[in-house]
Amino acid sequence: SQSTLDSKLNENPVIVKVSAGPYGTHFLVIKEKKDGQYIMHDPWEGYDKKFSDFYSLGQIKEIGALVKN
């Protein structure tokens, strides 16, 4: 859910597993929420992109936390 994503994102960037249609699933990093938009690093689409330009929250299948050192 969006509240889970926001909660985890307050601690660290998060890695999410998204449904990528006929391509199966795909992993990317949501690094921050800025001006109400999730900003991601995606190996397919590039860095510092708006998540909503490419995916919907409904496509997120799993949310995990990244640990910063």
All heavy atoms as TSV, in Angstrom:
chain	resi	resn	atom	element	x	y	z
A	1	SER	N	N	0.831	-1.187	0.000
A	1	SER	CA	C	0.000	0.000	0.000
A	1	SER	C	C	0.875	1.252	0.000
A	1	SER	O	O	2.058	1.193	0.319
A	1	SER	CB	C	-0.921	-0.005	1.213
A	1	SER	OG	O	-0.210	0.258	2.386
A	2	GLN	N	N	0.273	2.339	-0.341
A	2	GLN	CA	C	1.011	3.598	-0.374
A	2	GLN	C	C	1.531	3.965	1.009
A	2	GLN	O	O	2.643	4.473	1.137
A	2	GLN	CB	C	0.137	4.712	-0.930
A	2	GLN	CG	C	0.898	6.005	-1.114
A	2	GLN	CD	C	0.095	7.071	-1.830
A	2	GLN	OE1	O	-1.042	6.834	-2.245
A	2	GLN	NE2	N	0.659	8.239	-1.974
A	3	SER	N	N	0.763	3.686	2.052
A	3	SER	CA	C	1.222	4.017	3.407
A	3	SER	C	C	2.437	3.184	3.793
A	3	SER	O	O	3.351	3.684	4.450
A	3	SER	CB	C	0.095	3.849	4.420
A	3	SER	OG	O	-0.357	2.512	4.468
A	4	THR	N	N	2.470	1.920	3.384
A	4	THR	CA	C	3.641	1.069	3.645
A	4	THR	C	C	4.855	1.613	2.918
A	4	THR	O	O	5.949	1.706	3.488
A	4	THR	CB	C	3.371	-0.387	3.212
A	4	THR	OG1	O	2.245	-0.883	3.927
A	4	THR	CG2	C	4.577	-1.273	3.464
A	5	LEU	N	N	4.669	1.969	1.655
A	5	LEU	CA	C	5.769	2.525	0.872
A	5	LEU	C	C	6.285	3.808	1.513
A	5	LEU	O	O	7.491	3.986	1.697
A	5	LEU	CB	C	5.309	2.778	-0.564
A	5	LEU	CG	C	6.329	3.391	-1.522
A	5	LEU	CD1	C	7.579	2.528	-1.632
A	5	LEU	CD2	C	5.692	3.588	-2.890
A	6	ASP	N	N	5.388	4.708	1.878
A	6	ASP	CA	C	5.803	5.969	2.501
A	6	ASP	C	C	6.535	5.733	3.817
A	6	ASP	O	O	7.543	6.379	4.099
A	6	ASP	CB	C	4.593	6.870	2.745
A	6	ASP	CG	C	4.026	7.448	1.454
A	6	ASP	OD1	O	4.701	7.394	0.410
A	6	ASP	OD2	O	2.889	7.956	1.510
A	7	SER	N	N	6.044	4.804	4.610
A	7	SER	CA	C	6.664	4.502	5.903
A	7	SER	C	C	8.085	3.993	5.721
A	7	SER	O	O	9.012	4.453	6.379
A	7	SER	CB	C	5.820	3.472	6.648
A	7	SER	OG	O	6.459	3.062	7.826
A	8	LYS	N	N	8.270	3.035	4.820
A	8	LYS	CA	C	9.614	2.492	4.576
A	8	LYS	C	C	10.523	3.534	3.942
A	8	LYS	O	O	11.706	3.594	4.230
A	8	LYS	CB	C	9.537	1.239	3.712
A	8	LYS	CG	C	8.969	0.044	4.440
A	8	LYS	CD	C	9.063	-1.198	3.589
A	8	LYS	CE	C	8.525	-2.389	4.325
A	8	LYS	NZ	N	9.524	-3.036	5.159
A	9	LEU	N	N	9.956	4.369	3.077
A	9	LEU	CA	C	10.745	5.381	2.393
A	9	LEU	C	C	11.232	6.464	3.353
A	9	LEU	O	O	12.258	7.094	3.107
A	9	LEU	CB	C	9.913	5.993	1.264
A	9	LEU	CG	C	10.625	6.801	0.205
A	9	LEU	CD1	C	11.763	6.012	-0.434
A	9	LEU	CD2	C	9.638	7.245	-0.862
A	10	ASN	N	N	10.536	6.668	4.452
A	10	ASN	CA	C	10.995	7.628	5.459
A	10	ASN	C	C	12.299	7.180	6.102
A	10	ASN	O	O	13.056	7.998	6.602
A	10	ASN	CB	C	9.931	7.830	6.537
A	10	ASN	CG	C	8.811	8.723	6.066
A	10	ASN	OD1	O	9.002	9.573	5.210
A	10	ASN	ND2	N	7.639	8.530	6.625
A	11	GLU	N	N	12.564	5.875	6.089
A	11	GLU	CA	C	13.773	5.333	6.708
A	11	GLU	C	C	14.941	5.272	5.734
A	11	GLU	O	O	16.062	5.634	6.076
A	11	GLU	CB	C	13.475	3.931	7.247
A	11	GLU	CG	C	12.386	3.909	8.291
A	11	GLU	CD	C	11.887	2.504	8.585
A	11	GLU	OE1	O	12.545	1.522	8.180
A	11	GLU	OE2	O	10.828	2.389	9.225
A	12	ASN	N	N	14.699	4.765	4.528
A	12	ASN	CA	C	15.735	4.543	3.517
A	12	ASN	C	C	15.076	4.457	2.151
A	12	ASN	O	O	13.871	4.258	2.057
A	12	ASN	CB	C	16.461	3.206	3.764
A	12	ASN	CG	C	17.372	3.225	4.963
A	12	ASN	OD1	O	18.254	4.051	5.054
A	12	ASN	ND2	N	17.134	2.316	5.885
A	13	PRO	N	N	15.874	4.516	1.084
A	13	PRO	CA	C	15.315	4.172	-0.226
A	13	PRO	C	C	14.788	2.732	-0.170
A	13	PRO	O	O	15.233	1.934	0.662
A	13	PRO	CB	C	16.513	4.265	-1.172
A	13	PRO	CG	C	17.469	5.177	-0.478
A	13	PRO	CD	C	17.269	4.915	0.991
A	14	VAL	N	N	13.845	2.412	-1.042
A	14	VAL	CA	C	13.277	1.063	-1.040
A	14	VAL	C	C	13.405	0.431	-2.414
A	14	VAL	O	O	13.422	1.114	-3.438
A	14	VAL	CB	C	11.794	1.052	-0.600
A	14	VAL	CG1	C	11.640	1.509	0.818
A	14	VAL	CG2	C	10.939	1.901	-1.507
A	15	ILE	N	N	13.542	-0.877	-2.414
A	15	ILE	CA	C	13.519	-1.635	-3.650
A	15	ILE	C	C	12.112	-2.202	-3.788
A	15	ILE	O	O	11.536	-2.663	-2.814
A	15	ILE	CB	C	14.602	-2.732	-3.674
A	15	ILE	CG1	C	14.701	-3.355	-5.052
A	15	ILE	CG2	C	14.382	-3.766	-2.601
A	15	ILE	CD1	C	15.951	-4.190	-5.266
A	16	VAL	N	N	11.557	-2.102	-4.979
A	16	VAL	CA	C	10.212	-2.623	-5.206
A	16	VAL	C	C	10.231	-3.583	-6.389
A	16	VAL	O	O	11.008	-3.432	-7.334
A	16	VAL	CB	C	9.166	-1.508	-5.442
A	16	VAL	CG1	C	9.009	-0.643	-4.216
A	16	VAL	CG2	C	9.475	-0.665	-6.643
A	17	LYS	N	N	9.366	-4.552	-6.296
A	17	LYS	CA	C	9.142	-5.503	-7.379
A	17	LYS	C	C	7.838	-5.090	-8.038
A	17	LYS	O	O	6.811	-5.001	-7.368
A	17	LYS	CB	C	9.036	-6.920	-6.811
A	17	LYS	CG	C	8.780	-7.993	-7.828
A	17	LYS	CD	C	8.696	-9.339	-7.104
A	17	LYS	CE	C	8.403	-10.470	-8.041
A	17	LYS	NZ	N	8.305	-11.756	-7.300
A	18	VAL	N	N	7.899	-4.800	-9.330
A	18	VAL	CA	C	6.700	-4.361	-10.037
A	18	VAL	C	C	6.335	-5.373	-11.120
A	18	VAL	O	O	7.197	-6.048	-11.684
A	18	VAL	CB	C	6.869	-2.957	-10.671
A	18	VAL	CG1	C	7.029	-1.889	-9.625
A	18	VAL	CG2	C	8.011	-2.913	-11.658
A	19	SER	N	N	5.064	-5.454	-11.400
A	19	SER	CA	C	4.574	-6.253	-12.513
A	19	SER	C	C	4.883	-5.487	-13.788
A	19	SER	O	O	4.540	-4.305	-13.911
A	19	SER	CB	C	3.069	-6.474	-12.367
A	19	SER	OG	O	2.561	-7.100	-13.516
A	20	ALA	N	N	5.548	-6.139	-14.714
A	20	ALA	CA	C	5.946	-5.479	-15.959
A	20	ALA	C	C	5.218	-6.095	-17.159
A	20	ALA	O	O	5.806	-6.308	-18.215
A	20	ALA	CB	C	7.457	-5.556	-16.124
A	21	GLY	N	N	3.950	-6.412	-16.966
A	21	GLY	CA	C	3.133	-6.942	-18.059
A	21	GLY	C	C	3.684	-8.225	-18.639
A	21	GLY	O	O	4.044	-9.143	-17.899
A	22	PRO	N	N	3.827	-8.301	-19.966
A	22	PRO	CA	C	4.281	-9.540	-20.597
A	22	PRO	C	C	5.742	-9.886	-20.283
A	22	PRO	O	O	6.188	-10.986	-20.566
A	22	PRO	CB	C	4.093	-9.267	-22.090
A	22	PRO	CG	C	4.126	-7.785	-22.226
A	22	PRO	CD	C	3.538	-7.257	-20.945
A	23	TYR	N	N	6.464	-8.948	-19.678
A	23	TYR	CA	C	7.870	-9.179	-19.351
A	23	TYR	C	C	8.053	-9.807	-17.979
A	23	TYR	O	O	9.167	-10.039	-17.539
A	23	TYR	CB	C	8.658	-7.861	-19.433
A	23	TYR	CG	C	8.527	-7.203	-20.776
A	23	TYR	CD1	C	7.752	-6.071	-20.946
A	23	TYR	CD2	C	9.156	-7.737	-21.891
A	23	TYR	CE1	C	7.613	-5.475	-22.186
A	23	TYR	CE2	C	9.026	-7.149	-23.140
A	23	TYR	CZ	C	8.253	-6.024	-23.281
A	23	TYR	OH	O	8.114	-5.443	-24.516
A	24	GLY	N	N	6.969	-10.053	-17.267
A	24	GLY	CA	C	7.044	-10.647	-15.932
A	24	GLY	C	C	7.147	-9.576	-14.870
A	24	GLY	O	O	6.378	-8.628	-14.851
A	25	THR	N	N	8.132	-9.731	-13.992
A	25	THR	CA	C	8.341	-8.752	-12.931
A	25	THR	C	C	9.682	-8.062	-13.123
A	25	THR	O	O	10.542	-8.526	-13.870
A	25	THR	CB	C	8.281	-9.411	-11.537
A	25	THR	OG1	O	9.225	-10.476	-11.489
A	25	THR	CG2	C	6.895	-9.943	-11.247
A	26	HIS	N	N	9.844	-6.975	-12.409
A	26	HIS	CA	C	11.007	-6.113	-12.598
A	26	HIS	C	C	11.300	-5.429	-11.264
A	26	HIS	O	O	10.377	-5.095	-10.529
A	26	HIS	CB	C	10.638	-5.102	-13.688
A	26	HIS	CG	C	11.619	-4.027	-13.946
A	26	HIS	ND1	N	12.891	-4.267	-14.398
A	26	HIS	CD2	C	11.506	-2.674	-13.832
A	26	HIS	CE1	C	13.515	-3.112	-14.565
A	26	HIS	NE2	N	12.691	-2.138	-14.219
A	27	PHE	N	N	12.558	-5.227	-10.945
A	27	PHE	CA	C	12.949	-4.564	-9.699
A	27	PHE	C	C	13.503	-3.180	-9.996
A	27	PHE	O	O	14.208	-2.981	-10.981
A	27	PHE	CB	C	14.007	-5.388	-8.958
A	27	PHE	CG	C	13.480	-6.678	-8.431
A	27	PHE	CD1	C	13.534	-7.834	-9.196
A	27	PHE	CD2	C	12.913	-6.748	-7.159
A	27	PHE	CE1	C	13.035	-9.033	-8.709
A	27	PHE	CE2	C	12.418	-7.939	-6.672
A	27	PHE	CZ	C	12.476	-9.091	-7.446
A	28	LEU	N	N	13.196	-2.235	-9.113
A	28	LEU	CA	C	13.734	-0.884	-9.213
A	28	LEU	C	C	13.824	-0.286	-7.816
A	28	LEU	O	O	13.305	-0.855	-6.866
A	28	LEU	CB	C	12.859	-0.017	-10.130
A	28	LEU	CG	C	11.379	0.097	-9.780
A	28	LEU	CD1	C	11.134	1.308	-8.903
A	28	LEU	CD2	C	10.571	0.193	-11.051
A	29	VAL	N	N	14.469	0.840	-7.714
A	29	VAL	CA	C	14.634	1.515	-6.427
A	29	VAL	C	C	13.846	2.819	-6.435
A	29	VAL	O	O	13.977	3.625	-7.362
A	29	VAL	CB	C	16.118	1.816	-6.131
A	29	VAL	CG1	C	16.271	2.657	-4.867
A	29	VAL	CG2	C	16.911	0.524	-6.006
A	30	ILE	N	N	13.016	2.998	-5.431
A	30	ILE	CA	C	12.381	4.293	-5.213
A	30	ILE	C	C	13.249	4.999	-4.181
A	30	ILE	O	O	13.400	4.529	-3.055
A	30	ILE	CB	C	10.927	4.159	-4.752
A	30	ILE	CG1	C	10.109	3.474	-5.856
A	30	ILE	CG2	C	10.352	5.538	-4.416
A	30	ILE	CD1	C	8.654	3.284	-5.542
A	31	LYS	N	N	13.859	6.091	-4.587
A	31	LYS	CA	C	14.860	6.730	-3.726
A	31	LYS	C	C	14.296	7.823	-2.830
A	31	LYS	O	O	14.856	8.122	-1.799
A	31	LYS	CB	C	16.035	7.259	-4.536
A	31	LYS	CG	C	15.707	8.409	-5.448
A	31	LYS	CD	C	16.961	8.937	-6.128
A	31	LYS	CE	C	16.989	10.433	-6.033
A	31	LYS	NZ	N	18.233	11.024	-6.430
A	32	GLU	N	N	13.158	8.440	-3.248
A	32	GLU	CA	C	12.596	9.503	-2.425
A	32	GLU	C	C	11.195	9.853	-2.904
A	32	GLU	O	O	10.774	9.445	-3.984
A	32	GLU	CB	C	13.466	10.756	-2.477
A	32	GLU	CG	C	13.538	11.401	-3.852
A	32	GLU	CD	C	14.439	12.615	-3.898
A	32	GLU	OE1	O	14.514	13.368	-2.903
A	32	GLU	OE2	O	15.083	12.826	-4.944
A	33	LYS	N	N	10.511	10.611	-2.078
A	33	LYS	CA	C	9.227	11.198	-2.462
A	33	LYS	C	C	9.433	12.706	-2.446
A	33	LYS	O	O	9.789	13.283	-1.426
A	33	LYS	CB	C	8.124	10.784	-1.493
A	33	LYS	CG	C	6.748	11.189	-1.955
A	33	LYS	CD	C	5.670	10.585	-1.062
A	33	LYS	CE	C	4.291	10.877	-1.589
A	33	LYS	NZ	N	3.247	10.277	-0.715
A	34	LYS	N	N	9.243	13.327	-3.595
A	34	LYS	CA	C	9.534	14.749	-3.755
A	34	LYS	C	C	8.326	15.420	-4.389
A	34	LYS	O	O	7.891	15.011	-5.470
A	34	LYS	CB	C	10.773	14.899	-4.646
A	34	LYS	CG	C	11.257	16.284	-4.832
A	34	LYS	CD	C	12.532	16.259	-5.655
A	34	LYS	CE	C	13.059	17.633	-5.893
A	34	LYS	NZ	N	14.262	17.601	-6.727
A	35	ASP	N	N	7.786	16.419	-3.721
A	35	ASP	CA	C	6.617	17.147	-4.217
A	35	ASP	C	C	5.465	16.199	-4.553
A	35	ASP	O	O	4.784	16.356	-5.572
A	35	ASP	CB	C	6.978	17.996	-5.436
A	35	ASP	CG	C	8.027	19.053	-5.123
A	35	ASP	OD1	O	8.004	19.590	-3.993
A	35	ASP	OD2	O	8.874	19.339	-5.995
A	36	GLY	N	N	5.283	15.169	-3.711
A	36	GLY	CA	C	4.191	14.216	-3.887
A	36	GLY	C	C	4.440	13.152	-4.939
A	36	GLY	O	O	3.573	12.333	-5.206
A	37	GLN	N	N	5.629	13.152	-5.545
A	37	GLN	CA	C	5.976	12.175	-6.579
A	37	GLN	C	C	7.097	11.255	-6.091
A	37	GLN	O	O	8.051	11.712	-5.456
A	37	GLN	CB	C	6.476	12.891	-7.844
A	37	GLN	CG	C	5.452	13.742	-8.524
A	37	GLN	CD	C	4.422	12.911	-9.260
A	37	GLN	OE1	O	4.719	11.849	-9.805
A	37	GLN	NE2	N	3.189	13.384	-9.259
A	38	TYR	N	N	6.972	9.976	-6.401
A	38	TYR	CA	C	8.047	9.036	-6.099
A	38	TYR	C	C	9.101	9.138	-7.197
A	38	TYR	O	O	8.785	9.100	-8.384
A	38	TYR	CB	C	7.525	7.604	-6.027
A	38	TYR	CG	C	6.539	7.390	-4.908
A	38	TYR	CD1	C	5.186	7.239	-5.161
A	38	TYR	CD2	C	6.971	7.362	-3.581
A	38	TYR	CE1	C	4.278	7.050	-4.130
A	38	TYR	CE2	C	6.074	7.178	-2.543
A	38	TYR	CZ	C	4.732	7.029	-2.827
A	38	TYR	OH	O	3.837	6.849	-1.805
A	39	ILE	N	N	10.354	9.278	-6.773
A	39	ILE	CA	C	11.477	9.369	-7.704
A	39	ILE	C	C	12.230	8.045	-7.654
A	39	ILE	O	O	12.577	7.554	-6.581
A	39	ILE	CB	C	12.415	10.539	-7.338
A	39	ILE	CG1	C	11.627	11.857	-7.221
A	39	ILE	CG2	C	13.555	10.653	-8.351
A	39	ILE	CD1	C	10.896	12.278	-8.480
A	40	MET	N	N	12.469	7.467	-8.840
A	40	MET	CA	C	13.040	6.124	-8.893
A	40	MET	C	C	14.340	6.087	-9.677
A	40	MET	O	O	14.651	6.969	-10.468
A	40	MET	CB	C	12.043	5.164	-9.536
A	40	MET	CG	C	11.791	5.431	-10.995
A	40	MET	SD	S	10.689	4.196	-11.709
A	40	MET	CE	C	10.725	4.722	-13.421
A	41	HIS	N	N	15.077	5.020	-9.434
A	41	HIS	CA	C	16.209	4.600	-10.250
A	41	HIS	C	C	15.784	3.271	-10.849
A	41	HIS	O	O	15.559	2.305	-10.120
A	41	HIS	CB	C	17.479	4.413	-9.414
A	41	HIS	CG	C	18.088	5.693	-8.957
A	41	HIS	ND1	N	18.781	6.528	-9.789
A	41	HIS	CD2	C	18.116	6.277	-7.744
A	41	HIS	CE1	C	19.219	7.573	-9.111
A	41	HIS	NE2	N	18.819	7.446	-7.856
A	42	ASP	N	N	15.659	3.215	-12.149
A	42	ASP	CA	C	15.146	2.043	-12.847
A	42	ASP	C	C	16.144	1.624	-13.922
A	42	ASP	O	O	16.485	2.424	-14.788
A	42	ASP	CB	C	13.797	2.399	-13.473
A	42	ASP	CG	C	13.094	1.241	-14.140
A	42	ASP	OD1	O	13.740	0.235	-14.470
A	42	ASP	OD2	O	11.873	1.347	-14.361
A	43	PRO	N	N	16.614	0.374	-13.903
A	43	PRO	CA	C	17.576	-0.040	-14.921
A	43	PRO	C	C	17.002	-0.007	-16.349
A	43	PRO	O	O	17.763	0.089	-17.301
A	43	PRO	CB	C	17.977	-1.456	-14.517
A	43	PRO	CG	C	17.009	-1.891	-13.490
A	43	PRO	CD	C	16.362	-0.671	-12.923
A	44	TRP	N	N	15.687	-0.068	-16.499
A	44	TRP	CA	C	15.076	0.017	-17.830
A	44	TRP	C	C	14.863	1.455	-18.262
A	44	TRP	O	O	15.112	1.806	-19.407
A	44	TRP	CB	C	13.729	-0.684	-17.853
A	44	TRP	CG	C	13.784	-2.169	-17.964
A	44	TRP	CD1	C	14.895	-2.949	-18.126
A	44	TRP	CD2	C	12.681	-3.057	-17.910
A	44	TRP	NE1	N	14.543	-4.263	-18.156
A	44	TRP	CE2	C	13.183	-4.365	-18.034
A	44	TRP	CE3	C	11.315	-2.882	-17.751
A	44	TRP	CZ2	C	12.377	-5.479	-18.018
A	44	TRP	CZ3	C	10.511	-3.996	-17.735
A	44	TRP	CH2	C	11.040	-5.280	-17.876
A	45	GLU	N	N	14.357	2.277	-17.381
A	45	GLU	CA	C	13.913	3.619	-17.763
A	45	GLU	C	C	14.911	4.719	-17.450
A	45	GLU	O	O	14.829	5.800	-18.006
A	45	GLU	CB	C	12.568	3.948	-17.097
A	45	GLU	CG	C	11.467	2.955	-17.381
A	45	GLU	CD	C	11.086	2.840	-18.859
A	45	GLU	OE1	O	11.468	3.700	-19.670
A	45	GLU	OE2	O	10.389	1.867	-19.196
A	46	GLY	N	N	15.830	4.479	-16.515
A	46	GLY	CA	C	16.839	5.472	-16.189
A	46	GLY	C	C	16.752	5.947	-14.751
A	46	GLY	O	O	15.998	5.410	-13.947
A	47	TYR	N	N	17.538	6.957	-14.452
A	47	TYR	CA	C	17.680	7.457	-13.092
A	47	TYR	C	C	16.949	8.769	-12.896
A	47	TYR	O	O	16.811	9.569	-13.824
A	47	TYR	CB	C	19.160	7.618	-12.761
A	47	TYR	CG	C	19.891	6.304	-12.829
A	47	TYR	CD1	C	20.641	5.958	-13.933
A	47	TYR	CD2	C	19.779	5.391	-11.791
A	47	TYR	CE1	C	21.283	4.736	-14.000
A	47	TYR	CE2	C	20.416	4.163	-11.849
A	47	TYR	CZ	C	21.168	3.842	-12.961
A	47	TYR	OH	O	21.781	2.629	-13.029
A	48	ASP	N	N	16.508	8.962	-11.660
A	48	ASP	CA	C	15.795	10.180	-11.268
A	48	ASP	C	C	14.560	10.430	-12.137
A	48	ASP	O	O	14.290	11.550	-12.563
A	48	ASP	CB	C	16.727	11.395	-11.289
A	48	ASP	CG	C	17.797	11.300	-10.212
A	48	ASP	OD1	O	17.521	10.736	-9.135
A	48	ASP	OD2	O	18.919	11.782	-10.456
A	49	LYS	N	N	13.811	9.364	-12.367
A	49	LYS	CA	C	12.564	9.439	-13.133
A	49	LYS	C	C	11.379	9.377	-12.178
A	49	LYS	O	O	11.453	8.776	-11.114
A	49	LYS	CB	C	12.455	8.263	-14.113
A	49	LYS	CG	C	13.607	8.139	-15.079
A	49	LYS	CD	C	13.549	9.210	-16.126
A	49	LYS	CE	C	14.673	9.001	-17.134
A	49	LYS	NZ	N	14.630	9.905	-18.229
A	50	LYS	N	N	10.263	9.984	-12.570
A	50	LYS	CA	C	9.035	9.888	-11.783
A	50	LYS	C	C	8.432	8.496	-11.976
A	50	LYS	O	O	8.190	8.074	-13.107
A	50	LYS	CB	C	8.026	10.942	-12.217
A	50	LYS	CG	C	8.429	12.342	-11.869
A	50	LYS	CD	C	7.357	13.313	-12.340
A	50	LYS	CE	C	7.766	14.736	-12.087
A	50	LYS	NZ	N	6.783	15.683	-12.619
A	51	PHE	N	N	8.202	7.818	-10.880
A	51	PHE	CA	C	7.626	6.473	-10.911
A	51	PHE	C	C	6.309	6.474	-11.691
A	51	PHE	O	O	6.071	5.602	-12.525
A	51	PHE	CB	C	7.410	5.983	-9.469
A	51	PHE	CG	C	6.797	4.627	-9.364
A	51	PHE	CD1	C	7.585	3.489	-9.456
A	51	PHE	CD2	C	5.434	4.477	-9.144
A	51	PHE	CE1	C	7.017	2.227	-9.358
A	51	PHE	CE2	C	4.860	3.229	-9.033
A	51	PHE	CZ	C	5.661	2.089	-9.140
A	52	SER	N	N	5.462	7.471	-11.453
A	52	SER	CA	C	4.129	7.506	-12.069
A	52	SER	C	C	4.169	7.753	-13.579
A	52	SER	O	O	3.168	7.542	-14.260
A	52	SER	CB	C	3.259	8.567	-11.393
A	52	SER	OG	O	3.832	9.855	-11.571
A	53	ASP	N	N	5.302	8.158	-14.126
A	53	ASP	CA	C	5.419	8.305	-15.577
A	53	ASP	C	C	5.510	6.955	-16.284
A	53	ASP	O	O	5.311	6.869	-17.498
A	53	ASP	CB	C	6.645	9.150	-15.947
A	53	ASP	CG	C	6.452	10.636	-15.669
A	53	ASP	OD1	O	5.305	11.062	-15.380
A	53	ASP	OD2	O	7.463	11.368	-15.722
A	54	PHE	N	N	5.839	5.906	-15.517
A	54	PHE	CA	C	6.064	4.595	-16.114
A	54	PHE	C	C	5.230	3.471	-15.490
A	54	PHE	O	O	4.957	2.471	-16.144
A	54	PHE	CB	C	7.550	4.226	-16.009
A	54	PHE	CG	C	8.445	5.226	-16.682
A	54	PHE	CD1	C	9.008	6.266	-15.958
A	54	PHE	CD2	C	8.700	5.161	-18.039
A	54	PHE	CE1	C	9.821	7.207	-16.569
A	54	PHE	CE2	C	9.508	6.089	-18.662
A	54	PHE	CZ	C	10.071	7.123	-17.933
A	55	TYR	N	N	4.872	3.623	-14.215
A	55	TYR	CA	C	4.185	2.558	-13.483
A	55	TYR	C	C	3.068	3.159	-12.631
A	55	TYR	O	O	3.051	4.347	-12.366
A	55	TYR	CB	C	5.154	1.827	-12.543
A	55	TYR	CG	C	6.395	1.306	-13.218
A	55	TYR	CD1	C	7.607	1.989	-13.131
A	55	TYR	CD2	C	6.356	0.126	-13.954
A	55	TYR	CE1	C	8.748	1.510	-13.754
A	55	TYR	CE2	C	7.498	-0.353	-14.579
A	55	TYR	CZ	C	8.687	0.336	-14.477
A	55	TYR	OH	O	9.807	-0.139	-15.099
A	56	SER	N	N	2.192	2.279	-12.164
A	56	SER	CA	C	1.179	2.685	-11.191
A	56	SER	C	C	1.477	1.982	-9.870
A	56	SER	O	O	2.168	0.951	-9.848
A	56	SER	CB	C	-0.221	2.309	-11.672
A	56	SER	OG	O	-0.397	0.903	-11.641
A	57	LEU	N	N	0.955	2.519	-8.781
A	57	LEU	CA	C	1.167	1.879	-7.484
A	57	LEU	C	C	0.586	0.470	-7.469
A	57	LEU	O	O	1.088	-0.403	-6.768
A	57	LEU	CB	C	0.564	2.730	-6.367
A	57	LEU	CG	C	1.267	4.051	-6.088
A	57	LEU	CD1	C	0.500	4.844	-5.026
A	57	LEU	CD2	C	2.704	3.835	-5.657
A	58	GLY	N	N	-0.446	0.227	-8.259
A	58	GLY	CA	C	-1.050	-1.093	-8.340
A	58	GLY	C	C	-0.143	-2.151	-8.943
A	58	GLY	O	O	-0.385	-3.346	-8.782
A	59	GLN	N	N	0.904	-1.728	-9.632
A	59	GLN	CA	C	1.856	-2.677	-10.211
A	59	GLN	C	C	2.877	-3.171	-9.195
A	59	GLN	O	O	3.604	-4.120	-9.467
A	59	GLN	CB	C	2.585	-2.046	-11.400
A	59	GLN	CG	C	1.706	-1.869	-12.612
A	59	GLN	CD	C	2.463	-1.199	-13.740
A	59	GLN	OE1	O	2.431	0.013	-13.872
A	59	GLN	NE2	N	3.154	-1.999	-14.543
A	60	ILE	N	N	2.971	-2.533	-8.041
A	60	ILE	CA	C	3.937	-2.950	-7.030
A	60	ILE	C	C	3.465	-4.250	-6.392
A	60	ILE	O	O	2.360	-4.337	-5.870
A	60	ILE	CB	C	4.139	-1.860	-5.957
A	60	ILE	CG1	C	4.743	-0.610	-6.592
A	60	ILE	CG2	C	5.023	-2.383	-4.829
A	60	ILE	CD1	C	4.878	0.565	-5.637
A	61	LYS	N	N	4.327	-5.261	-6.451
A	61	LYS	CA	C	3.999	-6.571	-5.887
A	61	LYS	C	C	4.692	-6.821	-4.550
A	61	LYS	O	O	4.183	-7.557	-3.724
A	61	LYS	CB	C	4.391	-7.684	-6.877
A	61	LYS	CG	C	3.691	-7.562	-8.217
A	61	LYS	CD	C	2.193	-7.600	-8.038
A	61	LYS	CE	C	1.447	-7.367	-9.316
A	61	LYS	NZ	N	0.055	-7.044	-9.116
A	62	GLU	N	N	5.853	-6.235	-4.351
A	62	GLU	CA	C	6.583	-6.381	-3.087
A	62	GLU	C	C	7.369	-5.105	-2.818
A	62	GLU	O	O	7.817	-4.441	-3.739
A	62	GLU	CB	C	7.568	-7.558	-3.134
A	62	GLU	CG	C	6.913	-8.914	-3.204
A	62	GLU	CD	C	7.930	-10.042	-3.208
A	62	GLU	OE1	O	8.944	-9.949	-2.494
A	62	GLU	OE2	O	7.706	-11.011	-3.951
A	63	ILE	N	N	7.547	-4.805	-1.529
A	63	ILE	CA	C	8.331	-3.649	-1.099
A	63	ILE	C	C	9.369	-4.143	-0.095
A	63	ILE	O	O	9.043	-4.828	0.860
A	63	ILE	CB	C	7.454	-2.582	-0.420
A	63	ILE	CG1	C	6.373	-2.090	-1.376
A	63	ILE	CG2	C	8.305	-1.414	0.079
A	63	ILE	CD1	C	5.335	-1.188	-0.715
A	64	GLY	N	N	10.615	-3.795	-0.328
A	64	GLY	CA	C	11.683	-4.149	0.598
A	64	GLY	C	C	12.516	-2.932	0.891
A	64	GLY	O	O	12.509	-1.955	0.142
A	65	ALA	N	N	13.242	-2.955	1.967
A	65	ALA	CA	C	14.064	-1.808	2.364
A	65	ALA	C	C	15.512	-2.010	1.928
A	65	ALA	O	O	16.020	-3.124	1.948
A	65	ALA	CB	C	14.018	-1.615	3.870
A	66	LEU	N	N	16.137	-0.936	1.539
A	66	LEU	CA	C	17.579	-0.937	1.312
A	66	LEU	C	C	18.239	-0.469	2.592
A	66	LEU	O	O	17.715	0.397	3.287
A	66	LEU	CB	C	17.960	0.016	0.183
A	66	LEU	CG	C	17.553	-0.400	-1.223
A	66	LEU	CD1	C	17.959	0.706	-2.216
A	66	LEU	CD2	C	18.214	-1.688	-1.623
A	67	VAL	N	N	19.374	-1.012	2.907
A	67	VAL	CA	C	20.091	-0.623	4.107
A	67	VAL	C	C	21.260	0.246	3.694
A	67	VAL	O	O	22.106	-0.165	2.909
A	67	VAL	CB	C	20.580	-1.867	4.890
A	67	VAL	CG1	C	21.364	-1.447	6.113
A	67	VAL	CG2	C	19.405	-2.760	5.267
A	68	LYS	N	N	21.294	1.471	4.224
A	68	LYS	CA	C	22.404	2.375	3.948
A	68	LYS	C	C	23.514	2.110	4.965
A	68	LYS	O	O	23.266	1.886	6.120
A	68	LYS	CB	C	21.959	3.833	4.074
A	68	LYS	CG	C	21.117	4.307	2.941
A	68	LYS	CD	C	20.861	5.790	3.130
A	68	LYS	CE	C	20.210	6.398	1.946
A	68	LYS	NZ	N	19.986	7.839	2.109
A	69	ASN	N	N	24.735	2.174	4.477
A	69	ASN	CA	C	25.890	2.039	5.371
A	69	ASN	C	C	26.409	3.398	5.754
A	69	ASN	O	O	26.317	4.335	5.090
A	69	ASN	CB	C	27.013	1.239	4.709
A	69	ASN	CG	C	26.624	-0.218	4.543
A	69	ASN	OD1	O	25.877	-0.754	5.349
A	69	ASN	ND2	N	27.120	-0.829	3.506
